[in-house]
Amino acid sequence: GIPKMQTVSASQRTHLAELLMLAIETDRPKSQEEPVAKYPRIALVGKPNVGKSSLLNILLGEERSIVSPIAGTTRDSVDVTVEIDGEKYTLVDTAGIRRKQSEKEVVDKFAFIRTKEAIESADLCLLMLDANDGLHVQDKKIANLIEEYGKGCILLLNKWDLVKGFRMEHCLKTIHEENPFLAHCPALCLSAKEGRNVDKIFPVVNRVLEPTREKISTHALNKFFEQQLQKLHPPVIGGRRLRIYYATQGGMTPPTFLLFVNSPHLMQESYKRYLVREMRRTFGFEGLPVKLILKGKKKKVEDE
C-alpha cells in the first residue's frame, strides 16, 4: 500500500511545514535497528554562525561540518562519536535557532525542531554565545528550552579574541541578570576559530556530569535536610511550619528529589531556592537543574 501522504503546493508555499514534520517522523530511527552505543550525549547549541561547527571540527580534527560566515549553513543536526582523553562522547552539532522573519521560512522551522530534539535527547548542553553580543533573543530561547527539558548546561563564550574592552565578570553578570538559570552554569571563554581554551571544555563536562552518575544515599539526603531545617527554620504560615519527614532521590538527569512533607503549600519559593542553593554547594550540582517534588503526608500528623 501507499505510505503516509501529504498534499502540498510549491507555488503557493502551503503545507510545507507539515511535509517537513512528516519527514522528521519518517526519519526517526526504527526500534528494530541495532542500538547505538550509549555515551554521554553532548548537544552543541546556539544561534546560527556562532561557531558551533568550527568547534566540532577542532574536536574531530576534520572538516565534518561546513563552516561559513553565512548564518544557518548547517541546516541539520550532526551526530558523531568523539574520543577525548580516553573518554567517548556523542556530539550533536545543530543548525541553531534564529528569529523567525517570515511565516515562509520553513527551513528555519525545521532547524528549530532539530535543535529542540537535540536538547531533549542530550545529557548535557554546550550553549555557545557570541562574546561580542551577550545574550540575545535567540540565546534566551535556547536557554529556556534547556531549562524546560531539565538539562545540564555549560556556557561557551566564543569569539573571545574579538572582544574589546570587556571583562568576563562583566559579561557574565549581564547574562546572569537576563537569565537567572544560567547563573548556575559554569562558563568558559574560548575561540573556536583559533582553538583557544577548547581543551578546557571536557574537564568541565565531566565535572558537571559526575553527580548524575550515582545517586545520593537516602541517609545522606535526610541528614542534609535535617541540618538545613535546623540552620534556617522555614517560615510559619497560618500558624504552621514546613516539616520534611523523609527525602529520597527519584531521578538523576536532572537530579530530582522527592520530599515527603506535612503540607506542600508550606514550602515557600524563597525557602525552596535556599534548599536548592545549599544542595548545589553540598553535592556539587554545578550547571544542573535541581528539582524538588513535594508529597503531602496522607495520614494526619500533628504539627509542631
C-alpha positions in Angstrom: 0.0 0.0 0.0 0.9 3.7 -0.2 2.6 5.0 2.9 1.8 8.4 4.6 1.0 11.2 2.1 1.0 14.9 2.4 -0.6 17.4 -0.1 1.5 20.5 -0.8 1.5 23.5 -3.1 5.0 24.6 -4.1 3.7 27.7 -5.9 1.5 28.8 -3.0 4.0 27.5 -0.4 1.3 25.8 1.6 1.6 22.7 3.8 5.5 22.8 3.5 5.9 22.8 7.3 3.6 19.7 7.6 5.7 18.0 4.9 8.9 18.6 6.9 7.3 17.4 10.1 6.3 14.2 8.3 9.9 13.9 7.0 11.2 14.2 10.6 8.8 11.5 11.8 9.8 9.2 8.9 13.5 9.8 9.5 13.4 8.7 13.2 15.3 5.5 13.9 13.2 2.4 13.9 13.0 0.3 17.1 14.3 -2.8 15.4 17.5 -1.1 14.3 20.7 -2.1 16.1 21.1 0.1 19.2 23.9 2.7 19.2 26.5 2.5 21.9 25.5 4.8 24.8 28.0 7.5 25.5 27.3 10.8 27.2 25.3 12.8 24.7 26.5 16.4 24.4 24.5 18.9 22.3 26.2 21.9 20.8 23.5 24.6 20.6 23.4 28.2 19.9 22.2 30.7 17.3 23.5 30.4 13.7 27.0 31.4 12.9 28.2 31.5 16.5 30.9 28.9 15.9 29.4 25.5 16.7 30.6 23.8 13.6 34.1 25.3 13.9 34.3 23.9 17.4 33.1 20.5 16.3 35.8 20.4 13.5 38.5 21.2 16.0 37.4 18.4 18.3 37.2 16.0 15.4 40.3 17.2 13.6 38.5 17.2 10.3 36.0 19.3 8.3 32.9 17.4 9.3 30.5 20.4 9.2 30.5 23.1 6.6 31.9 26.3 8.1 30.7 29.5 6.5 30.2 33.1 7.6 26.6 32.8 6.4 24.2 32.1 9.2 22.5 28.8 9.0 24.9 26.9 6.8 24.5 23.8 8.8 20.8 23.1 8.4 20.5 19.6 10.0 21.9 18.2 13.3 25.0 16.1 13.0 25.7 13.2 15.4 29.3 12.0 15.8 31.2 10.0 18.4 34.5 11.5 19.5 37.1 10.2 22.0 38.8 12.8 24.2 41.4 11.9 26.9 40.3 8.2 26.7 36.5 9.0 27.1 34.0 8.7 24.4 31.1 11.2 23.8 28.4 11.6 21.3 28.4 15.2 20.0 25.5 16.8 18.3 26.0 19.9 16.2 22.8 21.7 15.3 21.8 24.4 12.9 20.9 26.8 15.7 17.9 28.9 16.2 17.3 32.4 14.8 14.4 34.7 15.0 11.6 34.0 12.6 11.5 36.7 10.0 8.6 35.3 7.9 5.9 32.6 8.0 7.5 31.3 4.9 10.9 30.4 6.5 10.0 26.7 6.7 13.7 25.6 6.7 14.3 27.6 9.9 11.3 25.9 11.5 12.9 22.6 10.5 16.2 23.6 12.1 14.3 24.7 15.3 12.6 21.3 15.6 16.0 19.6 15.2 17.5 21.8 17.9 14.7 21.0 20.3 15.2 17.3 19.6 18.9 17.6 20.2 18.3 19.3 23.6 15.6 16.9 24.6 17.9 13.9 23.9 21.0 15.3 25.4 22.6 14.6 28.7 24.3 18.0 28.7 24.2 21.1 26.5 27.0 23.3 25.5 25.3 26.7 24.9 27.6 28.7 22.7 27.2 32.5 22.8 28.9 35.2 20.9 31.0 37.1 23.4 30.6 40.3 21.4 26.8 40.1 21.5 25.9 38.9 25.0 22.6 37.3 25.5 20.2 37.9 22.6 16.6 36.8 22.0 17.7 33.6 20.2 20.1 32.7 23.1 17.3 33.2 25.7 15.0 31.0 23.7 17.6 28.2 23.7 18.4 28.7 27.4 14.7 28.4 28.2 14.5 25.2 26.2 17.5 23.7 28.1 15.8 24.7 31.5 12.4 23.4 30.3 13.8 20.0 29.4 15.9 19.8 32.6 19.3 19.5 31.0 22.7 20.4 32.3 24.4 23.4 30.7 27.8 24.9 30.2 28.2 28.3 28.7 30.8 28.8 26.0 31.6 32.4 25.3 33.0 32.2 21.8 35.0 34.8 19.7 36.5 36.0 22.9 39.6 37.0 20.9 37.5 39.7 19.2 36.1 41.2 22.4 37.5 44.7 23.2 37.0 46.5 26.5 35.1 43.7 28.2 35.9 41.6 31.2 34.5 38.1 31.7 32.9 39.1 35.1 31.0 42.0 33.5 29.8 39.8 30.5 28.6 37.0 32.8 26.9 39.4 35.2 24.9 40.8 32.4 24.0 37.3 31.2 23.0 36.1 34.7 20.8 39.1 35.2 18.9 38.4 32.0 18.6 34.7 32.7 18.9 33.5 36.3 19.1 29.8 35.3 22.4 30.5 33.6 23.9 31.8 36.8 24.3 28.2 38.0 26.2 27.2 34.8 30.0 27.1 34.5 31.3 29.4 31.8 34.4 29.2 29.6 35.9 31.9 27.3 37.2 30.4 24.1 38.0 31.0 20.4 36.7 28.1 18.3 38.4 29.5 15.3 41.9 29.6 16.9 41.3 26.6 19.2 42.0 28.7 22.3 40.7 27.0 25.6 39.0 24.2 23.7 41.0 21.7 25.7 39.3 23.0 28.9 35.8 22.1 27.8 35.6 18.4 28.6 37.2 18.5 32.0 34.2 20.8 32.9 31.8 18.5 31.1 33.0 15.5 33.2 32.7 17.7 36.4 29.2 18.6 35.6 28.1 15.1 34.7 29.8 13.5 37.7 26.8 14.0 40.1 24.4 12.4 37.6 26.3 9.0 37.6 25.5 8.0 41.1 22.5 8.6 43.4 22.9 10.3 46.8 22.2 7.9 49.6 18.9 8.3 51.4 20.8 8.6 54.7 22.9 11.5 53.4 19.9 13.3 52.0 17.9 13.1 55.1 20.8 14.2 57.2 21.3 17.2 54.9 17.6 18.3 55.1 17.6 17.9 58.9 20.7 20.1 59.1 19.2 22.7 56.8 15.9 22.9 58.7 17.9 23.5 61.9 20.2 26.0 60.3 17.4 28.1 58.8 13.8 27.4 60.1 11.1 27.5 57.4 8.7 30.5 57.8 5.5 30.0 59.7 2.4 30.2 57.5 -1.0 30.3 59.1 0.4 29.0 62.4 2.1 26.0 60.7 5.7 25.4 59.8 7.0 23.1 57.0 8.3 19.7 58.2 10.2 17.3 56.0 9.6 13.7 57.2 11.6 11.9 54.6 13.6 12.5 51.4 14.8 10.3 48.6 16.3 10.8 45.1 13.9 9.9 42.4 15.9 10.8 39.2 19.5 11.6 38.2 19.1 13.5 35.0 18.1 16.0 36.1 18.7 15.4 39.8 15.2 15.0 41.2 14.3 14.6 44.8 11.0 13.5 46.5 10.3 15.3 49.8 7.5 13.8 52.0 6.2 16.8 54.0 3.4 17.7 56.2 1.9 20.1 53.7 3.4 21.1 50.3 1.9 24.6 50.3 4.0 25.5 53.4 7.1 25.4 51.1 7.6 29.0 50.0 9.6 29.6 46.8 12.2 31.6 48.7 12.9 28.7 51.0 12.9 26.2 48.1 15.6 28.4 46.4 17.6 28.3 49.7 17.4 24.5 49.8 18.4 24.1 46.2 21.3 26.5 46.6 22.6 24.6 49.6 22.2 21.3 47.7 24.4 22.7 44.9 27.1 23.6 47.4 26.9 20.3 49.3 26.5 17.8 46.4 28.2 19.6 43.5 25.2 20.2 41.2 27.0 22.7 39.1 25.3 23.5 35.8 22.4 21.1 36.6 18.8 22.0 37.3 17.7 20.6 40.7 14.1 19.6 41.1 12.3 19.2 44.4 8.9 17.4 44.3 6.8 17.7 47.4 4.5 14.9 48.5 2.0 15.6 51.3 1.6 13.1 54.1 -1.6 11.0 53.6 -2.4 10.4 57.2 -2.9 13.3 59.6 0.2 14.2 61.6 0.1 16.8 64.3 2.5 19.7 63.5 4.7 21.4 66.0 
